[in-house]
Amino acid sequence: MKHAGFLFITRNFPPQVGGLENYSYHLIKEFEKRFSICKISLGRPRIHLIWFLPYCCLKALYLWHRYKLQTIHLCDGLLAPVGILLKWTTRARISITVHGLDITYPLALYQKLIPACIARLDKIICVSHSTRDECVRRKIPEPKCRVILNGIDPAEFELSETDRGKQLLLAELLPSGSKGGKLLLSVGRLVKRKGIRWFIECVMTHLGEEYRYVVAGQGPESAKIRASVRMLGLENRVFVLGRVSDTTRKLLYHSADMFIMPNIECPNDVEGFGITAIEAGICGLPVVASNLQGLRDAVLNEKTGYLVAPGDPEGFVDCITSMRLQNESVREMVHETFNWTTIGRRYYKVLTEEGHYQVDIG
């Protein structure tokens, strides 16, 4: 296979796990399906950045010279200073993907350095319109910015015959009394902006006894969330599971009736996209989410779910109790819009526009 002139650099890659690792893996995998490419990746804890950043600069220079690289793509905003060094020392076009916290991280030195470096690169790909707005707010030229939403691999969320054979019942995960009625689900790191505690205190208290709410994940808000459940006497309706395995998470997606993303405004902490919205959707799970930041791109209003004004208990109650979206239509829409094959083609188009070569992607 002829080398296509692409180099991808990522500091977040398997076997480490997380949203950025998942993004980098699938983006690079889509290009590897069609081209012979180069990649420099760090699949170790972030303390290894101490040596990785200078290493990837030297390695990139070597690969640029050997393979006549035309495009170098950095997989998150923190790598922008590396991009500046490569821009000075190569003739390659340097592009970068910005996700959210990598542009809003509230450290004065970070805010002085990273946005300024990003602004000097050739292309900036933003994972949502909200992330693009954060870039423009920091004086990154808007004409350089393109929005390409995050993607998903539908195969990762299919239930295998083994999964179906297990028939993992919620009774095995939850205390007694959790069966029946409608099951609501939230998955993710329990931080304040996710609005889980707000939802329990302001929405669950206005839903009927037939509604149960499962929260999978852990984080700095875990203790406060559990305290709210106890204070309100909701132990038989709200279940905070803590961290769960990927298999359990997938089974929960396939077992619930609705997915809830009740985000609230938090200064300097934005939801860049909301990947769990499309994870739920690819399992046919309708989403009820706050009309806020990157969730506006992750949830297709009235197609894969409903967007509600942040902090509006009545709006959430109305959408939950009157949900009419069909599981199969939600699944089909998410598959059509967010599958990584489609997203990979969009990346190819943006990374090669105004370039000097074309490669048939078939």
Secondary structure, DSSP 8 states (H G I E B T S, - for coil): --EEEEEEEES--TTS-SHHHHHHHHHHHHHHHHSEEEEEE--S-GGGHHHHHHHHHHHHHHHHHHHT--EEEESSGGGHHHHHHHHHH--SEEEEEE-SHHHH---HHHHHHHHHHHHTSSEEEESSHHHHHHHHHTT--GGGEEE----B-GGGGS--HHHHHHT--GGGTS-TT--SSEEEEEES---GGG-HHHHHHHTGGGS-TTEEEEEE--STTHHHHHHHHHHTT-TTTEEEEES--HHHHHHHHHH-SEEEE-----TT---S--HHHHHHHHTT--EEEES-TTHHHHS-BTTTEEEE-TT-HHHHHHHHHT----HHHHHHHHHHHHBHHHHHHHHHHHHHTT-S------
